[in-house]
Amino acid sequence: MQGKLSFPVWLYLLAVVIPVGFWAGPLYMTNLRLLLLVMTVPLMVKVLLGHYGRVFAPDILFVCHILWAAVAIGVNNPDQVVQQIGSVGIEFLGGYAVGRAYIRTQEDFIALCRALIVIVLCTLPFSLHETFTGRPLIVEYLNKIPGMRTVDVVTIEGRLGLERVQSAFAHPIHYGLFCSVAFSLCFVALKGMLGNMRRTVTAFLVAFCGFLALSSGALTAIAFQFALIIWAAMFSNFKGRWWLLVGIFAFGYVVVDLLSNRSPIKVFMSYATFSAHNAYWRAQIFEWGVANVLGSSVKGIIGSPIVGIGLNDWIRPHYMYSGSMDNFWLVMAVRYGVPGLLMLAVGYIIIIAKIMRRNFEGNERLTLIRRAWVFTFLGLTFTLCTVHVWTNIYSFIFFMFGAGVWLVTVNPEEDDGPKPDYEPAPQPRFRNAREVQRERVAKPRERGASPYSRFAHKQTSAGPSDTPRRT
């Protein structure tokens, strides 16, 4: 039996991909915030009470992260603490709680994979139009609704002779990340449920939609997932393949650190960009961002490692006219201090590590789901080092994170979950000559034997030794 996605999850996904905003007095509300305003508190209370399975450390750490963020904003920007924490808190905790509450079985997760793929493919015609014309049709149509608003049209320089596609998201990077999440879910999690050709073509179209964002961050996420898929296929019979990969990364890190005059992190960021200018800019952002957190006597920055700088502008060179910071993890540290970052990062790492260590041998569907989810979040983890996320995509990433927590405790001896959409072709059974001869002797009539062969069979089965003798 195929699983169906619950109605609240459909509402959540539609609110993510169709952002509509309106003013509620002095507050700017979106349909996503309005939905999560109703759902977040009761769902998180149930999560913390164990109504949706075991209570994990991230359930508590994520709540503490938001509480610490409230302290940091209260210290640095007391006049904005209610609005900022109200919006960020329900987007972050609300997305996570919806994933934890409504995605709890194999059927739920497969239904979520299908829904995301359908949504991405539905954006393809609009994305093709936007990549040649620069007009985001979904945003334009939503802005025509009386009394409603949506995201602003992003005016940004194109790349490779094409316009960058934002679809209905706040930035092209966000659209690319949304598509990248669906890539492994399609190609890996649905293996055996879709025909190989259909699955490959669908995954290619999903990746193509992500490419149209022309974002190095989104392309990095897709490329990283693809590389992990290839590695898993190449060393499928080697149980230590992932430890081998970790060793190669560690060895590469040491080699780069020894041979380069830059840190390995800066080298990575330089190659995860479209241009040398962007690479230099991100290196400067990282260097000065860390100085804002930890302080630097060379740069004359005192630093604020405990409560961060809140929403205040960060200290940077005069030529860095833009205050944007293309590094999600760094933004968390700069805005909320080291404690705020650690509460988020530790909870994030704990769940990924636990799921990576699960052994679902004997349950192929769970193995594929676990692999797809882990590939997705390993790609996102690296990508979030080069991009920042906010509003809908910020909530969506932690919704997907919460949607994988059930893998920590699921019983691998359960049913294999949803059945494939197609009937696999029957596999021929090869028999040896002895089996064929045995069947001919045992069932001659069923094999269309001649009358003589039937007579011969009768003589064989009822020979002279069975004929009664006269006494």
C-alpha positions in Angstrom: 0.0 0.0 0.0 1.3 3.4 -1.0 1.6 6.0 1.8 -0.2 9.4 1.5 1.3 12.7 2.7 -0.7 14.2 5.5 -2.7 17.3 4.9 -0.7 19.6 7.3 2.5 18.6 5.4 0.9 19.6 2.1 -0.2 22.9 3.6 3.4 23.4 4.8 5.0 22.6 1.5 2.6 24.8 -0.5 3.3 27.7 1.9 7.0 27.2 1.3 6.8 27.3 -2.5 4.0 29.8 -2.8 5.0 32.6 -0.4 2.2 35.2 0.2 2.7 38.1 2.6 0.4 40.6 4.2 0.5 43.3 6.9 -1.1 42.5 10.2 -1.0 45.9 11.9 2.7 46.7 12.3 3.8 43.1 11.7 4.5 41.6 8.3 3.1 38.1 8.1 3.5 35.4 5.5 1.3 32.4 4.9 4.1 30.1 6.2 4.4 32.1 9.5 0.7 32.2 9.9 0.5 28.4 9.5 3.4 27.7 11.9 2.1 30.3 14.4 -0.8 27.9 14.9 1.1 24.6 14.8 4.5 25.2 16.4 3.7 25.4 20.1 1.4 22.3 20.3 3.7 20.2 18.1 6.9 21.1 20.0 5.2 20.4 23.3 4.2 17.0 22.1 7.7 16.4 20.7 9.2 17.2 24.1 6.7 15.0 25.9 7.6 12.0 23.7 4.4 11.8 21.7 6.4 11.4 18.5 8.9 8.8 19.7 11.9 9.3 21.9 13.1 12.7 23.0 16.5 13.4 21.5 19.1 15.9 22.5 18.4 18.1 19.4 14.8 18.5 20.5 16.1 20.3 23.6 19.2 21.9 22.0 17.1 23.5 19.2 14.7 25.0 21.8 17.7 26.3 23.7 19.2 27.7 20.5 16.1 29.9 20.0 16.0 30.9 23.7 19.7 31.9 23.5 19.0 33.8 20.3 16.3 35.7 22.2 18.9 36.6 24.9 21.4 37.7 22.3 18.9 39.9 20.4 17.6 41.2 23.7 21.1 42.3 24.7 22.0 43.8 21.3 18.7 44.9 19.9 16.1 45.0 22.7 13.6 46.8 20.5 13.5 44.0 17.9 13.6 40.9 20.1 9.8 40.2 19.9 9.6 40.6 16.1 12.8 38.8 15.3 12.5 35.9 17.6 8.9 35.5 16.9 9.5 35.1 13.1 12.7 33.2 13.3 11.6 31.0 16.1 8.4 29.8 14.5 10.1 29.3 11.1 12.9 27.2 12.6 11.2 25.3 15.4 7.9 25.1 13.4 9.6 23.5 10.3 11.5 21.0 12.5 8.3 20.1 14.5 6.2 19.5 11.4 8.9 17.1 10.1 9.2 15.3 13.4 5.5 15.0 13.9 4.2 14.0 10.5 7.0 12.1 8.8 7.5 9.0 11.0 7.3 5.9 8.7 8.7 4.6 5.4 5.4 5.4 3.7 5.4 8.9 5.0 8.9 9.6 3.8 8.4 8.0 0.3 5.2 10.1 0.0 7.3 13.2 0.9 9.9 12.3 -1.7 7.2 12.0 -4.4 5.6 15.3 -3.4 8.9 17.2 -3.6 9.7 15.8 -7.0 6.3 16.8 -8.3 6.7 20.3 -6.9 10.1 20.7 -8.5 8.9 19.4 -11.9 5.9 21.8 -11.8 8.4 24.7 -11.5 10.3 23.6 -14.7 8.2 25.5 -17.3 8.3 28.7 -15.3 12.0 28.3 -14.7 12.7 27.8 -18.4 10.8 31.0 -19.2 12.6 32.9 -16.5 16.1 31.8 -17.5 15.6 33.3 -21.0 13.5 36.3 -20.1 14.5 37.2 -16.5 10.8 37.4 -15.6 9.7 35.3 -12.6 6.1 34.6 -13.6 5.1 33.1 -10.3 6.2 36.2 -8.4 4.6 38.5 -10.9 1.3 36.7 -10.7 1.3 36.6 -6.9 2.0 40.3 -6.7 -1.1 41.0 -8.8 -3.4 39.6 -6.0 -5.1 42.5 -4.4 -3.9 43.2 -0.8 -1.2 40.5 -1.0 2.5 40.6 -1.4 5.2 38.1 -2.1 9.0 38.1 -2.4 10.7 40.8 -4.2 12.0 40.3 -7.7 15.7 39.8 -7.4 17.8 41.9 -9.9 21.1 40.1 -10.2 23.6 39.6 -12.9 23.2 36.5 -15.1 25.8 33.8 -15.6 26.8 31.7 -18.6 24.6 33.9 -20.8 21.4 32.9 -18.9 19.3 34.7 -16.3 19.4 33.3 -12.8 16.1 31.7 -11.7 14.5 32.5 -8.4 11.2 30.9 -9.2 9.0 31.8 -6.2 11.8 32.0 -3.6 13.5 35.0 -2.1 16.8 34.4 -4.0 18.0 32.1 -6.8 20.2 30.3 -4.2 17.1 29.3 -2.3 15.5 27.8 -5.4 18.6 25.9 -6.2 18.9 24.5 -2.7 15.2 23.4 -2.8 15.9 21.5 -6.0 19.1 20.0 -4.6 17.2 18.4 -1.7 15.0 16.5 -4.1 17.9 15.1 -6.1 19.0 12.2 -3.9 15.5 11.6 -2.7 14.6 10.8 -6.3 17.6 8.9 -7.5 18.4 7.0 -4.3 15.3 6.7 -2.1 13.0 5.7 -5.0 15.3 3.1 -6.4 13.3 -0.1 -7.1 10.0 1.9 -6.9 10.4 3.7 -10.2 11.8 2.1 -13.3 15.5 2.9 -13.9 14.9 5.0 -16.9 12.1 7.0 -15.4 14.0 7.5 -12.2 17.2 8.6 -14.0 15.3 11.1 -16.3 13.4 12.5 -13.3 16.5 13.0 -11.3 18.2 14.7 -14.2 15.3 17.1 -14.6 15.4 17.9 -10.9 19.2 18.6 -11.1 18.5 20.7 -14.2 16.1 22.8 -12.3 18.7 23.3 -9.6 21.2 24.2 -12.3 19.0 27.0 -13.7 19.5 28.9 -10.4 23.1 29.2 -11.5 24.2 29.2 -7.9 27.5 27.7 -6.9 26.0 26.7 -3.6 23.2 24.6 -5.2 25.5 23.1 -7.8 28.0 22.1 -5.0 25.2 20.3 -3.1 24.1 18.4 -6.2 27.7 17.6 -7.3 28.5 16.4 -3.8 25.5 14.1 -3.7 26.3 12.8 -7.1 29.9 12.0 -6.1 28.6 10.1 -3.0 26.3 8.1 -5.2 29.1 7.2 -7.5 31.4 6.3 -4.6 28.7 4.0 -3.1 28.2 2.3 -6.5 31.9 1.8 -7.1 32.6 0.2 -3.7 29.3 -1.4 -3.0 31.0 -4.7 -1.9 33.4 -3.0 0.4 31.9 -2.5 3.9 34.6 0.0 5.0 34.0 2.3 2.0 32.8 5.3 4.1 35.7 5.1 6.5 38.0 5.0 3.5 36.3 8.1 2.1 36.7 9.9 5.5 40.4 8.9 5.5 40.8 10.4 2.0 39.2 13.7 3.1 41.4 13.8 6.2 44.5 13.1 4.1 43.5 15.7 1.5 42.9 18.3 4.3 46.4 17.8 5.7 48.0 17.9 2.3 46.2 21.2 1.4 47.1 22.6 4.8 50.8 21.8 4.2 51.1 22.8 0.6 48.9 25.9 0.4 49.5 29.3 2.0 45.7 29.4 2.7 43.7 27.4 5.1 41.8 24.4 3.6 38.5 26.1 4.3 39.5 29.1 2.2 40.7 26.8 -0.5 37.4 24.9 -0.5 35.4 28.2 -0.7 37.6 29.4 -3.6 36.7 26.3 -5.7 33.0 26.4 -4.7 32.4 29.6 -6.6 31.8 30.7 -10.2 34.6 33.3 -10.2 37.9 34.3 -8.5 36.2 37.5 -7.4 33.5 35.6 -5.5 36.2 33.3 -4.0 38.2 36.3 -2.7 35.0 38.0 -1.3 34.0 34.9 0.6 37.4 34.4 2.0 37.3 38.0 3.3 33.8 37.5 4.7 35.0 34.4 6.6 38.1 36.1 8.0 36.4 39.2 9.2 33.3 37.3 10.4 35.4 35.1 12.7 37.2 38.3 13.9 33.8 39.8 14.8 33.1 36.7 17.0 36.5 36.0 18.6 38.1 39.4 18.2 41.3 40.4 16.5 44.0 42.7 17.8 45.4 43.1 14.2 42.0 44.3 12.9 41.2 46.2 16.0 38.1 44.2 16.8 37.2 43.3 20.4 34.8 40.5 19.4 31.7 39.2 21.1 31.9 35.4 21.5 29.1 35.0 24.1 26.1 36.9 22.8 27.3 37.9 19.4 26.4 41.2 17.8 22.7 40.5 17.2 21.2 42.4 14.2 23.9 45.1 14.3 26.1 45.7 11.3 29.4 43.7 11.5 32.8 45.3 11.3 34.5 44.9 7.9 36.8 46.8 5.5 35.5 49.9 3.9 35.6 48.3 0.4 33.2 45.6 1.5 30.1 47.7 0.9 27.7 44.9 1.2 26.8 43.6 4.6 25.6 40.1 3.4 27.5 37.2 4.8 27.5 34.1 2.6 28.0 31.5 5.3 25.0 30.2 7.4 27.1 28.8 10.2 29.2 31.9 10.5 26.0 34.1 10.6 24.8 32.0 13.5 28.0 32.6 15.4 28.2 36.3 14.6 24.5 37.0 15.4 24.1 34.8 18.5 27.6 34.1 19.7 29.5 30.8 20.1 26.8 29.2 22.4 24.1 29.9 19.9 26.1 28.2 17.1 27.1 25.2 19.3 23.5 24.5 20.4 22.4 24.4 16.7 25.5 22.6 15.3 25.8 19.9 18.1 22.1 19.0 17.7 22.5 18.9 13.9 25.6 16.7 14.1 24.2 14.3 16.7 21.2 13.2 14.5 23.3 12.9 11.3 25.9 10.8 13.2 23.2 8.5 14.7 21.5 8.0 11.3 24.8 7.3 9.6 25.6 4.6 12.1 22.3 2.7 11.7 22.5 -0.7 10.1 19.5 -1.6 8.1 20.9 -4.7 6.5 18.1 -6.9 5.3 15.7 -4.0 4.7 16.7 -2.5 1.4 14.1 0.3 1.5 15.2 1.6 4.8 18.8 1.4 3.6 18.0 3.5 0.5 16.0 6.1 2.5 18.8 6.4 5.1 21.4 6.8 2.3 19.4 9.4 0.4 18.7 11.5 3.6 22.4 11.4 4.6 23.6 12.3 1.1 21.2 15.2 1.1 22.4 16.6 4.4 26.1 16.1 3.8 25.7 18.1 0.6 23.7 20.8 2.5 26.2 21.0 5.3 29.0 21.9 2.9 26.8 24.2 0.9 25.7 26.1 4.0 29.4 27.1 4.5 29.1 29.1 1.3 25.5 30.5 1.4 23.1 32.0 3.9 19.5 30.9 4.1 16.5 32.7 5.6 12.6 32.7 5.7 11.0 29.8 3.8 14.1 27.8 2.7 15.5 28.2 6.3 12.4 26.6 7.6 12.3 24.0 4.9 15.9 22.7 5.6 15.0 22.0 9.2 11.7 20.5 8.2 13.7 18.0 6.1 16.0 17.5 9.0 13.1 16.7 11.3 11.7 14.4 8.7 14.6 12.1 9.0 14.8 11.8 12.8 12.5 8.7 12.8 15.4 6.8 11.2 17.2 6.8 14.5 14.7 4.4 16.2 12.9 2.7 13.4 12.8 -1.1 13.5 14.5 -2.6 10.4 12.5 -5.8 10.7 9.3 -4.0 9.8 7.6 -4.3 6.4 9.6 -3.1 3.4 7.2 -0.2 3.0 5.7 1.1 -0.2 5.6 -1.2 -3.3 7.0 -0.2 -6.7 4.9 1.5 -9.3 5.7 -1.2 -11.9 5.6 -5.0 -12.0 9.2 -6.3 -12.3 9.7 -8.7 -15.2 9.8 -12.3 -14.0 13.3 -13.6 -13.9 13.8 -16.9 -15.9 14.8 -19.9 -13.9 17.6 -22.0 -15.4 17.4 -25.8 -14.9 20.0 -28.4 -15.5 19.6 -31.4 -17.7 18.9 -33.8 -14.8 15.9 -31.7 -13.6 14.5 -31.6 -17.2 14.8 -35.4 -17.5 13.1 -35.9 -14.1 10.2 -33.7 -15.2 9.8 -35.6 -18.5 9.6 -38.9 -16.6 7.3 -37.7 -13.9 4.8 -35.8 -16.0 4.9 -37.0 -19.6 1.3 -36.1 -20.5 1.6 -32.5 -19.3 4.6 -32.1 -21.6 2.7 -33.2 -24.6 4.3 -36.6 -25.0 3.4 -39.0 -27.9 1.0 -42.0 -27.4 4.1 -44.3 -27.6 5.8 -42.4 -24.8 2.7 -42.8 -22.7 2.7 -46.5 -23.3 6.4 -46.7 -22.5 5.8 -44.9 -19.3 3.0 -47.3 -18.3 5.2 -50.3 -19.0 8.0 -48.7 -16.9 5.7 -47.9 -14.0 3.9 -51.3 -14.0 6.5 -53.8 -15.1 6.3 -57.6 -15.0 7.2 -57.7 -11.3 3.8 -56.2 -10.6 1.8 -58.8 -12.7 -0.1 -61.3 -10.4 1.0 -64.9 -10.7 -1.2 -68.0 -11.0 -0.9 -70.4 -8.1 
